Amino acid sequence: QVQLVESGGGLVQAGGSLRLSCAASGRTFSCYVMGWFRQAPGKEREFVAAITWSRGTPSYADSVKGRFTISRDNAKNTVNLQMDSLKPEDTAVYYCACRAAMTGRYDYWGQGTQVTVSS
């Protein structure tokens, strides 16, 4: 079992920056890929970014590419999402997730942290 706790959300003006963190505990060795998702009111949850624990290989949604950076700290069992040049459309609840396989569905999810970008 894996527990994920997000932090770092808040209110920021357009063009500003925030850094989200995801603290993982439990059987974290089960997580091959860590990902960030977001969900805005009235919309479906969407993929934002992901990273592999072993190699640190990142992937990004086109909507955030060049603005967001995902990273991991293996020693601290944390995954970070640095968000720069934020836009109002980035406003959403951001979730951290873990999956055991290279591809497929994510197995564990955090409770989410709110990010609000004002114009």
QUISULRA-V699679 format. One record per residue. N is the residue number from 0. PSI is psi as a letter, one per 40 degrees, with the letter a starting at -180 (* if undefined). D_CENTER is the distance of its C-alpha to the mean C-alpha in whole Angstrom. Layout:
N/PSI/D_CENTER, N/PSI/D_CENTER
//
This chain:
0/i/19, 1/h/16, 2/h/14, 3/h/11, 4/h/11, 5/i/8, 6/i/10, 7/e/11, 8/i/11, 9/a/14, 10/h/17, 11/i/17, 12/i/20, 13/h/19, 14/e/19, 15/a/18, 16/i/14, 17/i/12, 18/h/10, 19/i/7, 20/i/8, 21/h/7, 22/h/11, 23/i/12, 24/i/16, 25/a/19, 26/g/19, 27/e/16, 28/e/18, 29/e/18, 30/h/14, 31/d/15, 32/h/11, 33/h/8, 34/i/5, 35/h/3, 36/i/6, 37/i/8, 38/h/11, 39/i/14, 40/h/18, 41/e/20, 42/i/17, 43/i/16, 44/h/12, 45/i/11, 46/h/9, 47/d/7, 48/i/6, 49/i/7, 50/i/9, 51/i/13, 52/d/14, 53/d/17, 54/e/17, 55/f/14, 56/h/14, 57/i/12, 58/i/11, 59/i/10, 60/i/11, 61/d/15, 62/d/14, 63/e/12, 64/h/13, 65/e/15, 66/d/13, 67/i/10, 68/h/10, 69/i/7, 70/i/10, 71/i/11, 72/g/14, 73/d/16, 74/d/18, 75/e/16, 76/f/14, 77/i/11, 78/h/8, 79/i/7, 80/h/6, 81/h/9, 82/h/10, 83/i/14, 84/f/16, 85/i/15, 86/i/16, 87/d/17, 88/e/16, 89/e/12, 90/h/13, 91/i/12, 92/h/10, 93/h/6, 94/i/6, 95/i/5, 96/i/7, 97/i/10, 98/i/13, 99/d/16, 100/i/17, 101/d/17, 102/i/17, 103/a/17, 104/i/15, 105/i/13, 106/d/15, 107/i/13, 108/i/10, 109/a/10, 110/e/12, 111/i/9, 112/h/10, 113/h/12, 114/h/11, 115/h/15, 116/h/16, 117/i/20, 118/*/23
//
